[in-house]
Amino acid sequence: MDTQKEEPTGLTTIYIAEGILRAMVIQGVLESGGIPAVLSYEAASRAIPVTVGKIGRVRVLVPIEWEKEAQLLLEAKPLKGKVFAVPPNVAVQS
């Protein structure tokens, strides 16, 4: 997992979650849809388990060429009878 503050070349932030677990859910959703995704977070958040504030923020990054597909996937409404939805209290980048 990427721990850099700046976005690596060729990647864009598609989602910001409060806490690693929520970010991992989003990463899994993207990857299950065939969209490569990596997480970027403060290194201190692994040593100090904080899930709020700047230290607790985790960015989900995708390759720039996958940005539109990733946004569509994350904005999609759950199918009737399905229970999955993007976790609350998170910011989707526009």
C-alpha positions in Angstrom: 0.0 0.0 0.0 1.2 3.5 -0.9 2.1 5.7 2.1 3.1 8.8 0.2 1.3 12.1 0.8 1.4 13.3 -2.9 -0.4 11.3 -5.5 1.9 9.1 -7.5 2.2 9.9 -11.2 -0.7 8.4 -13.2 -3.0 8.0 -10.2 -5.9 10.1 -9.0 -7.8 10.1 -5.7 -11.3 8.8 -6.2 -12.4 8.4 -2.6 -11.4 9.6 0.9 -12.5 7.4 3.8 -12.2 7.8 7.6 -10.2 4.8 8.6 -8.4 1.9 6.8 -11.3 -0.6 7.0 -13.7 1.6 5.1 -11.0 2.4 2.5 -10.3 -1.4 2.1 -14.0 -2.0 1.4 -14.0 0.6 -1.3 -10.7 -0.8 -2.7 -12.4 -4.2 -2.8 -15.4 -2.9 -4.6 -13.3 -1.3 -7.2 -11.0 -4.3 -7.7 -14.0 -6.6 -7.9 -15.2 -4.4 -10.8 -11.9 -4.9 -12.5 -10.6 -1.4 -11.5 -7.1 -1.4 -10.0 -6.9 0.6 -6.8 -4.3 1.4 -4.1 -4.6 3.1 -0.7 -2.6 6.1 0.5 -2.5 7.1 4.2 -0.3 8.6 6.8 2.3 6.2 8.1 1.4 7.1 11.7 -2.1 5.8 11.2 -0.8 2.2 11.2 1.1 2.7 14.5 -1.7 4.7 16.1 -5.1 3.2 15.3 -7.0 6.5 14.7 -10.0 6.6 12.4 -10.9 10.2 12.5 -9.2 13.5 11.6 -6.3 13.9 9.3 -4.3 10.9 10.5 -7.3 8.6 10.1 -8.0 9.7 6.5 -7.2 7.1 3.8 -7.3 8.0 0.1 -8.3 5.4 -2.5 -6.4 6.0 -5.7 -7.0 4.6 -9.2 -5.2 5.1 -12.5 -6.3 8.3 -14.2 -7.6 6.3 -17.2 -10.0 4.4 -14.8 -11.3 7.5 -13.0 -14.6 7.8 -14.9 -15.4 4.0 -14.5 -14.5 4.2 -10.8 -16.8 7.1 -10.2 -19.6 5.4 -12.0 -19.2 2.3 -9.9 -19.1 4.1 -6.6 -22.1 6.3 -7.5 -24.2 3.4 -8.7 -27.3 2.6 -6.8 -27.6 -0.9 -5.3 -29.6 -3.3 -7.3 -33.0 -4.2 -6.0 -32.7 -6.9 -3.3 -28.9 -6.2 -2.8 -27.6 -4.9 0.5 -24.3 -3.3 -0.5 -23.9 0.4 -0.5 -20.9 2.7 -0.1 -20.3 3.2 3.6 -21.6 6.4 5.1 -19.4 9.3 6.4 -17.0 9.2 3.5 -16.3 11.7 0.7 -16.4 10.7 -2.9 -14.1 12.9 -5.0 -15.7 14.6 -8.0 
